[in-house]
Amino acid sequence: MKYRAALAWLVVVSLLGISAMAADSKARRRPQPVWDLKALGKAPATYPADGIIAKEVKALFYDGPDFQGKPTRVFAYYGAPPVPAGKKVPAMVLIHGGGGTAFDSWVRLWNSRGYAAIAMDLCGCVPVGSDGKWERHERGGPPGWGGFDQLERRLADQWTGQAVADIVLAHSLIRSFPEVDAARIGVTGISWGGYLTCIVAGVDQRFRFAAPVYGCGFLGENSTWVGQFAAMGEEKAGQWLAQWDPSAYLGDAILPMLWVTGSNDFAYPMDSLQKSYRLARGPRTICLRLRMPHGHGGAGENPVEILVFANHLFNHGTPLAKVTRQGREGNEAWARYESKTPIAKAELNFTTAIGKWQDRKWETIPATLDAARRRVSATLPEGTRVYYLNIVDERELVVSTEHVDLWSGTYP
């Protein structure tokens, strides 16, 4: 019986092609250097974006990295709130996701919160057209997304190489403005933008915090792109993962990070998220909502946890709650926390399902809140395979424990 089980497992591994362990190793191997951070650390020249009208923000181009031997320009929106003389404001760099572009509404959102903000297009386009069909301009870099078909190019000409350079330059630009406090700049990105946020967090050490929304690393394991990697073949897939998977860079991220996502995200599953946030070496906070919608606009741009996280670091604001410990005793899951805001409730989120993370059905039951001991706990329902606890304060802001996978034996 044991022999047959072992043989069956070997067959499964051989059919998969690249085992999880092999993909892990390749993804986390030190990549070849791509970016000249000294050059990218200088504020690029800017130019007017004639013909593009934006309400209350400025449309502009800035010099990007060379692409296939030719100079590029990157379109961006920039805006800032009114700034009294002699004062400076914090700022945000905003990274759009797949099908997106620079969004002026996103810049205005952060301006309304008292922040300067810049949002750039990362696919050589201007915001004329519609989602996924934006108009390309003559000095644009490579189109997105992923650059899976660009492996024959030099690294700096591949999409991720160009996109990260564009982001670092946008950071250099915004920190050069006299109204911006260069010591108070954060970065957030959505989906592919969250993927890029993870890379930039390890590459550009000037950022004060990073908040990837949905995005994470370990794309070669069970993300939405596993079919793409299978079609590329083991050698090319390994090449892409070694150079461009965020797991190759997150180990250099020492800044605070806020990880915002949903339990059933179609692109970035929970197990890959967990491996990613465990790689980063700075303080981490997790906000994992059940079935959080995936998208630009309100879904990915508006989570108030990101604003509260930024305000705590930049404006002496009241922080999110903090999970200090978690554990399990028999069938009781528990967590301890710190919070300067009263906790309103806690909940246990659990699933009895196994299989594809994106398809698992999750359920929620109330957890017991012991405010005096700063402890929450819940009894695991029979058949629980994976669980985590959410702690919700009076502002309705969520922080989450790490998930515990009882099926695979993955514990925090």
N, C-alpha and C positions, 0 to 999 in steps of 0.2 A: 504493500500500500504506500509506504513512504517513498519507495523507489519510483512508483508510477507518478506520485504527486510531484516529485522532484523533476522527473522527465517532462511532465506537462508544463511545469514552470519554465524550463529551459526552452521549450517549443514556443511558448508565449513570448519570451524575451527575444528569440530569434525573429519572430514575425514582426515584432515592433521595430526592429532595425536598430535604432539608437535607444538603449536602455536609459532609464531615468538617471542612473549613476553616471553614465557616459555623458549624457547631455549636461548634467550638473557640472562635471569636470571641465567640459569644453566651454560652457557658458561663463565659468568663473575664472578661467585662465587669464592671466594678465594680457590685455589687448595691446596691439601695437600703438604707439603714440600717434595721434591724429592732429591735435590742436596746438597751435602756438599761442599759449595763454598770455604771454607778454604782449604779443601783437594784438590779440583780441581784447586785451584789457584796456586798450586805448579807445576813447570815444570816437566812433566813426563820423564822417561827414554826413550831413543831412541835406535833403533837397525837397522842394515843394512837390506835393502830389496833385498836380493840376487836374481839374475836372472831377475830383472826388470830393464830394461835399459831406461833411459830418457835423452833427449838432453838438456844440459845446466842447468838442475835442479837436485836436489838430491831426490832419492826415499828412503823412510825410513818407519819404524814402530815406534809407540810410545805406551806406556802402556795406555790402556783404563780402564774404570770402570769394576768392576766384573760383570759378566753376569751369572745368575743362579749359583752363588757360585764359579765360575771359573774366573781367570784373562783373560782379553782380550788384544789384540793389534790392533791398528788402523793404516791402511796404509795411507801414505800421501806423497805428493810432496812438496818440499820446494825449493825456489830459491830467490836470491837477486841480485841486480845490483852491479857492482863494487863500493866499498865504500872506499873513501880515509881514510887514517889513522886518527884516532881521530874523525871521522864523524859517524853519524848514519842516517838511512833512515826510512821513514814511512813504514807502512806495512798494508797488507790486509789479512783477513781470508775469504776464498772462499768456499761457501756451494753449492754443486751440488743439482740438483733436481731429480725427479722421473726418473728411468731408467739410471741415471748417475752414475758416480764414481769420483774419484780424477782425474782431468784433468791437465796434465802437460802444455798444450798449454795455459790454463787460467793463470797459474802461470807465464809463460814466458811473456804473455801479460802485466801483471802488472810489471814484472821486466823491460820490455822495457820502461815503464813509470817512472822508477826510484823508484819503490816500492819493498820491500821484500814481499813475498806472500807464503801462505800455503793453500793447497787444500787437504782435507781428504776424505776418503771413509766412508760413514755412514751406510753401510749395510753389514759389515763384509766381504767385497770383496777386491780384488786387480784388477787393470785395465788390466786384461787379458780377452779377449772375445769381446763382442759387447754390444751395448745399451740394458740394461735390462737383459743381460745374462753374467754378469761378474762373474769371477771365485771366489768362496768363499775360504777363507783360514781357517786353523784349529783353530785359536784363535780369530775368528771374533765374533762380537755380533749379535743381532737379525737382520734378513733380514727386508728390508723396504717393503711397505711404510705405514705409518699411524698407524700400529699396531692395527687395528680394531678387530683382532681376538686374541689379547693378554691381554684382560682385566682381566683374571683370575690370571695373574702373579702379583708379587709385582711391584709397580710403577717403580722402578729403573731398572727392567728387561724388561719393555715395550719399543717399538722402540723409541718413542719420548724422553723418559727419558734417554735412552742410547745415542741417537743422540745429544741431547743438552749437555750432559756431554762430549762427544767426541769433540764438538766445543769449549767448555770452556777450555778443556785441550790443544787443538791446539793453542788457544789464549795464554795460559800460556806458552806453548813451544816457540812460535815465539817471545814473548816479552822477553824471557830469552836470546836470541841470542845477542851477543855484538854489531853487526852491526845494530840492530833494535832499534828505538826510541820507548820505551814502552808508551810514552805519545801521540803517533801518530799512532794509529791502528784503522782501520775501518773494517766493516764486510758487505758483500753482499752475497745474495743467490738467486737462481733461482727456481721458482715454489715451490715444497716442500721445497727447500732451502730458498725461500722467506718466507714461513710459519715458518721455523725454525729461520730465521733472526728476525722475529717479536717476537718470544718467547725469544730468546737470548738477544734482545734489552732491555727487562725488567728484565732479570735474571743476566746478566754479566755487571755490571755497569762500568767496566774498558774500554769498547769500547768507542771511541770518536764519531763515527757516525755509522748509519746503513742504508743500501740501499736495502730493499726487492724489488725484481723484480717479478711482478705478485702476489706473495703470500700475504695473509692477514688472518684475522680471520673471525669469524661468519660462520664457515663451515656448521653448522647445518641448515642454512636458505635456501639458493638456490645455493650453490656451486655444483660442479660436483659430490659431494659425498652424496647428499641428499638421493639417492636411497640406498646407503650403510647404512645410518643411519636408514632409514625406515625398512630395513631388520634386523637390530640389535634389533629393538624394543625400546620403549621409555626409559625404565630404563637404558639399556646399552648405548644407544645413549647419554642420559643425563650424564651418568658417564664419557664417553669419552670426551664430550664437556667441562664438568666442570674441568677436569684435563688437557686436552691437546689442547683446542682451544686457539689460540693466544690472544683472547679477555680477557683471564684470567690473562695475563701478560703485555699487552701493557700499562695498567695504571701505571706501574712502570717504563716505558721507558721515561727517561728525556733527552736523547741525541738528537742531530739533526737527522732527518730521511728524506731520499729522497725516495719517492714512485714512482716506475717506472712500468707502465703497459699499456695495450691496452684497447680500448673501448669494444671489444667483446671477451675478454679473456674467453676461454671455461671453465676454472676451478674456477676463482675467480672474480665474477661479481662486477660491479662498486658500487653497493649499499653497499656490504660488505666491499669493500675497504674504502669507505667513513666512515663507522662506525669505522673501524679500525684506520684510521689516526686521527680521532677525539678523540680516547681514549688515544693515546700517548701524553705525557705532554711536550715534547720538541719541538723545532722549526721544522716545517714540510715544505717540498717542494714537489709539485706534478708534475710529468711528465707523461701525459696521451695522448698517440698518438692514432690516429684512426687505429683500426685493426692491432695493433702491433703483429707481429708473436710471437708464444709461443715456446720457446725451448732453449737448450744450444747453444754454439757456438756464432756466431755473434748476434743472436737475443737477448739473455739474458745477454751475457758477455760484449758486446761492446758498449752499450749506453754511448756516450761521456759525457752525463750529470753526470754520476757517477764519472768519472775522474775529471771533473771540480769541482764537489762538494767536493771531497777529497782534491784536490789541494788548494782550497780556505781555508779549515780548517787546512791543514798541511804545505802548502808551500807558503802561502800569495798570492795565485793565485786570479785572477779576479773571483768573484762569479757568479753564475747564477742570472738571474733576480729574483725579489721577488714581489709577489702579495701582496699588502698592504691592499687593500679593494676591495670588489666587491658588486654589488647590481643590482637592476632592478627598473626602473621607467616606468610604463606602459609596453609597449612592447620593451623597450630598455634595453638591458643588458650591464653592464659596469664593468670595473675593473680599479683600479689604481695600479701602480707598481713603483719599484725602480730598476735601472739597471746601472752598471758602463760600460756596453757595449751597444752601440747604438742598439735600437730595429729595426729590419728590417721590420717586419710585424706582424699582429695579425689576428686571425681567429675565427669565431664562428663555433663550432661543435654542431650539433643538431640532434634530431630524433623526428619524428612524431609518432613513433611506441610505443606500450605498450607491455606488456607480458615479455617473457624470455629475460633477458638482453643480453645473448650471441647471440641471433638471431636478435636483432634490427638493422635496417638499419640506418646508420649515414650519414649525409651530412655535407659539409663544405662550408661556404661562407666567403669572406674577411670581416674583421672587420675594423672599422675606427681607425687609429692610430693618436693620438694627442700627439706628442713627447714633446711639450712645457709644457703640463699639466700632462705628464706621465699618460695618460689615453687612454684606448681602449674601443670601444663600438660597438654595432651592433643591428640592428632591428631584433627581433625574427620573423621568417617566421610564417605564419598562421598555426596553428595546432601543433606547437612545444610542445613536452611533456617534454623533458629533454634537457638541453644545458650546455655547458661550453665554456670558452674562452681559447685559447692558445696564448701565447706571445712568439715570436720567435726572438732571437737576431741575430746579424750579423754573429755569429759563427754557425748559424742554430741550436742552442740549444733551447729546449722547456721548458717552465714552464706553468702550467695550473692552472686555478681557480678551486675551488670545483665545482662539477656539481650541477645543480639545477633541481630538479624533480618537475615540475609543476603539474604532474598527482597525485602524492602522497602528495604533500605539503611539501616536504623535502627541506629546505632552509639552506644555510650556516649561 
